[in-house]
């Protein structure tokens, strides 16, 4: 694979993740082409990026005078061939539909030069399966950004079965150059790294509610006022080493056999979904009521926390 400096990025899909990823690269002086199937979607995406940048500037992240230059670095198109012209790196950010992604990567593989790296932003689908209809599978890689991508530092760079080491390394370096915090996931497993950890915690949290050990609010209160505080600065492996692996082993000998280990979703979770209690979407979930004011407060609190965290970093 010929090495070329990566300066031109193409984003396939301008939705919630796609336009946020475009914003990340444009803000770091990359040339970005954003593709979607309707001009209305692209216009909405540009409006959202402008709104994001304006809000961030008001909070001290960037300057208002930088907004228009950033937006000028983003070009929109409805034509795939135009989106791929001159690009060195493509990121697919469409909906989580395997058949759709396979078709997109088959097209990307046939239309782009062999040195162009092709990445998928999937959070759950196998990179290997997404790549299976392409010929040059060694250049296909996972780049799992977290929402919102312009505030959450992590990008998981995921190695599919056929992804080359060179593709992994160039992708990792690109993410670093773009101001992200990349990690390498060297096996194509469901959930990659961070989602496996996150949903292991969620499984136990839901199980505690299901078995009447504590209610939903108490579970969240416990996390927010204990391990949640230190997780940003002390990872679980560091913590195990800090307290001693002998103590960790002793605790695991006692507690692991009593933790939730079901390979299936919680019956309580299934029951709520079947009843239509979907959380924010329906106004009721594990919590009895989510008013518009309460939902707004949670979202604003999270956004403000992420901004304050980014400024401090």
C-alpha positions in Angstrom: 0.0 0.0 0.0 1.4 3.3 -1.0 1.9 5.7 1.9 0.4 9.2 1.3 -0.1 11.9 3.9 -3.8 11.8 4.9 -5.3 15.3 4.5 -8.6 14.5 2.7 -11.4 12.7 4.6 -14.7 11.4 3.2 -17.6 10.7 5.5 -20.5 8.5 4.3 -23.6 9.5 6.1 -24.3 12.9 7.7 -26.5 11.8 10.6 -25.9 12.1 14.4 -22.4 10.5 14.2 -21.5 11.4 10.6 -21.7 15.2 10.9 -20.0 15.1 14.3 -17.0 13.2 12.9 -16.9 15.6 10.0 -16.7 18.4 12.5 -13.8 16.7 14.3 -11.6 16.5 11.2 -12.6 19.9 9.8 -11.7 21.5 13.1 -8.2 20.0 12.8 -7.6 21.4 9.4 -8.5 18.3 7.3 -10.5 18.7 4.1 -13.8 16.8 4.5 -16.4 15.6 2.0 -19.7 14.7 3.6 -22.1 12.5 1.6 -25.7 11.6 2.1 -28.7 10.6 -0.1 -30.7 13.9 0.3 -29.6 17.5 0.1 -32.0 18.2 3.0 -30.0 15.9 5.2 -26.7 17.5 4.3 -28.1 21.0 4.9 -29.3 19.9 8.3 -25.9 18.5 9.0 -24.1 21.7 8.2 -26.6 23.6 10.4 -25.9 21.2 13.3 -22.2 21.6 12.9 -22.5 25.4 12.9 -24.7 25.2 16.0 -22.2 22.9 17.8 -19.3 25.1 17.0 -21.2 28.2 18.1 -22.1 26.6 21.4 -18.6 25.4 22.0 -17.1 28.8 21.3 -19.6 30.3 23.9 -18.2 27.8 26.4 -14.6 28.6 25.7 -13.8 25.7 23.3 -12.7 27.5 20.1 -13.4 31.0 18.8 -16.3 32.4 16.9 -14.0 33.6 14.1 -12.9 30.0 13.5 -16.4 28.7 12.8 -16.8 29.8 9.1 -13.2 28.6 8.1 -14.1 25.2 9.7 -17.3 25.0 7.8 -15.6 25.9 4.5 -13.4 22.9 4.9 -16.5 20.7 4.7 -17.9 20.0 1.2 -21.2 18.2 0.7 -22.3 15.9 -2.1 -24.9 13.4 -3.1 -22.5 11.6 -5.5 -20.3 8.7 -4.2 -17.7 9.0 -6.9 -17.4 12.7 -6.2 -17.1 12.0 -2.5 -14.2 9.6 -3.1 -12.3 11.8 -5.6 -8.9 12.6 -4.1 -9.6 11.2 -0.6 -7.2 9.1 1.4 -9.5 8.0 4.2 -13.2 7.1 4.2 -15.4 6.7 7.2 -18.8 5.1 6.9 -21.3 6.3 9.4 -24.7 5.0 8.3 -27.3 3.1 10.3 -26.4 -0.2 12.0 -27.6 -2.4 9.1 -25.2 -5.2 8.0 -26.5 -5.6 4.5 -26.4 -1.8 3.9 -22.9 -1.6 5.2 -21.7 -4.6 3.1 -23.1 -3.0 0.0 -21.5 0.4 0.8 -18.1 -1.2 1.4 -18.4 -3.3 -1.8 -18.9 0.0 -3.7 -16.2 1.8 -1.8 -13.8 -1.0 -2.5 -14.5 -1.0 -6.3 -14.5 2.9 -6.7 -11.5 4.0 -4.6 -7.8 3.6 -5.2 -6.2 0.6 -3.4 -4.2 2.8 -1.1 -7.4 4.5 0.3 -8.2 3.3 3.8 -11.9 2.4 4.4 -13.2 2.6 7.9 -16.6 1.8 9.5 -17.9 3.6 12.6 -20.0 0.6 13.6 -20.4 0.1 17.4 -21.8 -3.4 17.3 -21.3 -5.2 13.9 -18.3 -7.3 13.0 -15.7 -5.5 10.9 -14.9 -8.9 9.2 -18.6 -9.3 8.2 -18.9 -5.8 6.9 -15.8 -6.3 4.8 -16.7 -9.8 3.4 -17.9 -8.6 0.0 -14.9 -6.4 -0.7 -11.7 -7.6 -2.5 -9.1 -5.5 -0.7 -10.2 -6.4 2.8 -6.8 -5.6 4.3 -7.5 -1.9 4.0 -10.9 -2.1 5.9 -10.8 -1.2 9.6 -13.2 -0.2 12.4 -13.1 3.3 13.8 -15.7 3.4 16.6 -16.2 7.0 17.7 -18.3 7.8 20.8 -21.2 10.2 20.9 -20.7 13.2 20.8 -17.6 12.6 18.8 -16.4 16.2 19.2 -16.4 15.8 23.0 -15.7 12.2 23.8 -12.0 11.5 23.2 -12.0 7.8 22.6 -11.9 6.1 19.1 -11.6 2.4 19.1 -9.5 1.3 16.1 -10.7 -2.3 15.5 -8.8 -5.0 13.5 -10.9 -7.2 11.4 -9.8 -10.7 10.5 -8.1 -9.4 7.3 -7.1 -5.9 8.4 -3.4 -5.3 7.8 -1.1 -4.0 10.5 -0.2 -1.1 8.3 -3.9 -0.1 8.0 -4.2 -0.3 11.8 -1.1 1.8 12.4 -2.0 4.5 9.9 -5.5 4.7 11.2 -4.3 4.9 14.8 -1.9 7.7 13.9 -4.6 9.6 11.9 -6.9 9.6 15.0 -4.1 10.9 17.2 -3.3 13.7 14.6 -7.0 14.6 14.6 -6.9 15.2 18.4 -8.6 12.0 19.4 -7.5 9.3 21.9 -7.3 6.1 19.9 -7.0 2.6 21.3 -6.3 -0.6 19.4 -8.8 -3.5 19.6 -6.8 -6.4 18.1 -9.7 -8.9 17.9 -13.0 -8.4 16.1 -15.2 -9.3 19.0 -18.8 -8.0 19.7 -18.7 -4.7 21.6 -14.9 -4.2 21.0 -13.4 -2.9 24.2 -15.4 -0.1 25.8 -18.9 -1.3 25.0 -18.0 -4.8 26.5 -17.0 -3.1 29.7 -20.0 -0.7 29.7 -22.6 -3.4 29.2 -21.1 -5.7 31.7 -21.7 -3.0 34.2 -25.2 -2.3 32.8 -26.1 -6.0 33.1 -25.2 -6.1 36.8 -27.0 -2.8 37.4 -30.2 -4.0 35.8 -29.9 -7.3 37.7 -29.7 -5.5 41.0 -33.0 -3.7 40.2 -34.6 -6.9 38.9 -33.8 -8.8 42.1 -35.0 -6.1 44.4 -31.5 -5.4 45.9 -31.9 -1.7 45.2 -34.1 0.5 43.0 -32.9 2.2 39.8 -32.2 5.6 41.4 -30.1 3.9 44.2 -28.0 2.0 41.7 -27.2 5.2 39.8 -26.6 7.0 43.0 -24.1 4.3 44.1 -22.1 4.6 40.9 -22.1 8.4 40.7 -20.8 8.7 44.2 -18.2 5.9 44.2 -16.5 4.2 41.3 -17.9 6.7 38.8 -15.8 9.5 40.4 -12.5 7.7 40.1 -13.0 5.8 36.8 -11.9 8.8 34.7 -8.5 8.8 36.4 -8.0 5.2 37.6 -8.9 2.3 35.3 -10.0 -1.1 36.7 -6.7 -2.8 35.9 -4.7 0.0 37.5 -7.0 -0.2 40.5 -6.5 -4.0 40.8 -2.7 -3.5 40.8 -3.0 -0.7 43.3 -5.0 -2.6 45.9 -3.1 -5.8 45.2 -3.9 -8.8 43.0 -4.0 -11.0 46.1 -6.9 -8.9 47.5 -8.5 -8.8 44.0 -8.4 -12.6 43.8 -9.9 -13.0 47.3 -12.7 -10.6 46.4 -13.4 -12.4 43.2 -13.4 -15.8 45.0 -16.3 -14.5 47.1 -18.3 -12.2 44.8 -18.1 -13.4 41.2 -20.2 -16.5 41.7 -23.0 -14.3 42.8 -22.9 -11.7 40.0 -25.2 -11.8 37.1 -23.8 -14.1 34.4 -26.8 -14.7 32.1 -25.9 -14.6 28.4 -29.4 -13.3 27.7 -30.9 -9.8 28.3 -32.7 -9.3 31.6 -36.3 -10.5 31.8 -37.1 -7.1 33.5 -35.6 -5.2 30.5 -37.5 -7.4 28.0 -40.7 -6.8 30.0 -40.3 -3.0 30.0 -39.5 -2.9 26.2 -42.6 -5.1 25.5 -44.8 -2.7 27.6 -43.4 0.3 25.6 -41.5 1.7 28.6 -38.5 2.8 26.6 -37.0 5.5 28.8 -36.7 9.0 27.3 -38.5 7.8 24.2 -41.7 7.1 26.0 -41.3 9.2 29.2 -41.0 6.1 31.4 -38.4 3.3 31.8 -36.6 2.1 34.8 -37.6 5.4 36.3 -41.3 5.9 36.7 -41.5 9.2 34.9 -39.3 11.3 32.6 -40.8 14.7 32.1 -39.5 17.0 29.3 -37.8 19.2 32.0 -36.1 16.2 33.6 -34.8 14.9 30.3 -33.5 18.3 29.3 -31.8 18.6 32.7 -30.0 15.3 32.3 -28.9 16.1 28.7 -27.6 19.5 29.7 -25.8 18.3 32.8 -24.0 15.6 30.7 -23.1 18.1 28.0 -21.8 20.7 30.4 -19.8 18.0 32.2 -18.2 16.8 29.0 -17.3 20.4 28.0 -15.8 21.1 31.4 -13.8 17.8 31.1 -12.6 18.7 27.6 -11.5 22.2 28.7 -9.5 20.8 31.7 -7.8 18.2 29.5 
